[in-house]
Amino acid sequence: MKKWGICLLVTGLFFGACKSDDDFNELPQDEQNQVDDLAILQYLEDHYFEPERGLIKKFDPENESDDNYPNLKSLGVKLGSGVWVVQRPGVTAEGPIANNNTQDSILISMHSFSFVASNDVNAGQRAYQLGYSVFESTINNQGTPKWDPSFYYRPITPEMEDNNVNLSHIVIEGFTEGIKHFPSTQTSGADLYNFQGAIIVPSRAAFGRDFVYTSSGMDNRSFRDRSFVFNFELHKVVPRN
């Protein structure tokens, strides 16, 4: 069902919070954490899994055809880190689980995006819609699933080690935590995806305000304060060679 119960609470926090005076003109970390959590709650209440393929869709207030679908919040569980795991009902998934990203290799179909939650919103805006950006998707083009996306695991080369780069500069910790709650479907990925759920990661469980290793080197701006939404099917989990 469509839920708007936290709108006033969120709006009050967004307009009442004060920005810090640092060079980035950003909220203090504890206030950013609060804004992230409330924006994620908004997102969970505003969206549902469409029944055919499990792609996340937003409720349409002008169309009653989606009124009977449960929202993501009603299906989700919040972990102690602030990460939400949302399992889609009716998907058969009884295969191995990716318990350790350095030991388990995964094959995954996904659609993901990031956003920056903010206290500086105009009337009618939603915090999670600010700075919306597609992060990584296997369904937008040819629909080919992917082995080990870099936000899950990437080998560290000697050159990277020489520059003090490690997995924490590449991997989204909240995703590796959340994926442990989803058995693999043991499918090949050759057929059209059948998304089994979602993982929503607040910025503090992603890259936060730390440096991130990108194609252009170390960077602490591109993903600063960005929260992430991953909608996916985990096809396979196999031991890493």
GIGI-V707100 format. One line per field, one symbol per residue. ss: DSSP state (@ for helix, = for strand, . for the rest). phi: phi as a letter, one per 40 degrees, with the letter a starting at -180 (. if undefined). psi: psi as a letter, one per 20 degrees, with the letter a starting at -180 (. if undefined). A space follows every 10 residues. Layout:
ss: ???
phi: ???
psi: ???
This chain:
ss: ......@@@@ @@@@@@..=. ......=.@@ @@@@@@@@@@ @@@@@@===. .....===.. ...@@@.... .@@@@===.. ...====... .......... ...======= ======.... ......@@@. ..=====... .....==... .......@@@ @@....@@@. ..@@@@@@@@ @......... ......==== =.@@@..... .===..===. .....===== =========. .
phi: .cbbccdccc dccccccbcc bcccfbcddc cccccdcccc cddcccbacc ccbgccbcdb ccbccbcccc ccccbcbccc cgcbbbcccg ccabccbcca ccbbbbbaba baababcacb bcdgcbdccc gdaccaabbc bcgccbcfdc ccaacccdcc cccgcbcccb ccdccccccc cbcccfbcgc ccdbdbiabb bcdcbbcfbc cbcbcbhcab bdbcgccbbb babccbbbcc c
psi: qppkhjghgg gggghhqqqr jrhilrqqgh hhggggghhg ggghhirrpq hgijppqppo iioihjhipq rhhiirpprh iipppoppqj poojaqqnho iihpqqpqqr pqrrqoqqim qrpiqphiip kpppfppiih dikprppmqh igqpqorhgg ghjkpahiig qohhghghii joqqikriih rqqnpibqpp oqhhjdickr qqoahjbppk ghkpkpqqpp prpogqoqpp .
